[in-house]
């Protein structure tokens, strides 16, 4: 998974629904996308980005609403 900086770097606030670089197609705008960055102020949370409007939020990992989409990244050389 991308960390929150990587995930947030593809947000394009000049766009809306989705607020994402058009290179990234088929983005579900009704959901947050998980990052690999844990929330520091609340245990059991992680940062996520909702591409409908390009905002980030901490989301709980262990409840029924934790089934969120992901964007995969590949490692560098």
C-alpha positions in Angstrom: 0.0 0.0 0.0 1.2 3.6 -0.5 1.9 5.7 2.5 -0.3 8.8 3.0 2.2 11.1 1.2 2.3 8.9 -1.8 -1.5 8.5 -1.9 -2.1 12.2 -1.4 0.3 13.0 -4.1 -2.1 11.8 -6.8 -4.9 14.1 -5.6 -5.8 16.9 -8.1 -7.8 19.5 -6.4 -8.4 21.3 -9.7 -10.7 18.4 -10.5 -13.7 17.0 -8.6 -15.5 13.7 -8.5 -12.9 12.4 -8.8 -10.2 14.8 -7.5 -7.4 12.6 -8.8 -4.9 12.7 -11.6 -6.7 11.3 -14.7 -3.9 8.8 -15.2 -5.6 6.8 -12.4 -8.8 5.5 -13.9 -11.8 3.6 -12.3 -11.5 5.5 -9.0 -14.4 4.8 -6.6 -15.2 8.2 -5.3 -17.7 7.2 -2.7 -15.1 5.6 -0.5 -11.8 6.4 1.3 -8.7 4.5 0.0 -6.4 3.0 2.6 -2.8 4.1 3.1 -0.1 2.2 5.0 0.3 5.1 7.4 -1.0 4.3 10.9 -2.9 7.0 12.8 -0.7 8.3 15.6 -3.4 9.9 17.8 -5.7 6.9 17.9 -4.8 3.3 18.1 -6.2 1.0 15.5 -6.6 3.7 12.8 -4.8 4.5 9.6 -4.9 7.4 7.2 -7.0 7.2 4.1 -7.9 9.5 1.1 -11.4 10.1 -0.4 -10.9 11.1 -4.0 -14.4 12.6 -4.4 -13.0 15.8 -3.1 -9.4 14.9 -2.3 -9.4 15.0 1.5 -7.7 12.7 4.0 -9.0 11.3 7.2 -8.2 8.7 9.8 -10.3 5.6 9.6 -10.8 2.7 12.1 -9.2 -0.5 10.9 -11.2 -3.1 12.8 -14.9 -2.5 12.2 -17.4 -3.3 9.5 -16.7 0.0 7.7 -13.0 -0.9 7.4 -13.5 -2.7 4.1 -12.2 0.1 1.8 -10.5 0.0 -1.6 -6.7 0.3 -2.1 -4.3 1.6 -4.7 -1.2 -0.5 -5.0 2.3 0.8 -5.5 5.4 -1.1 -6.5 8.7 -0.8 -4.9 11.7 1.1 -6.4 14.7 -0.6 -7.9 
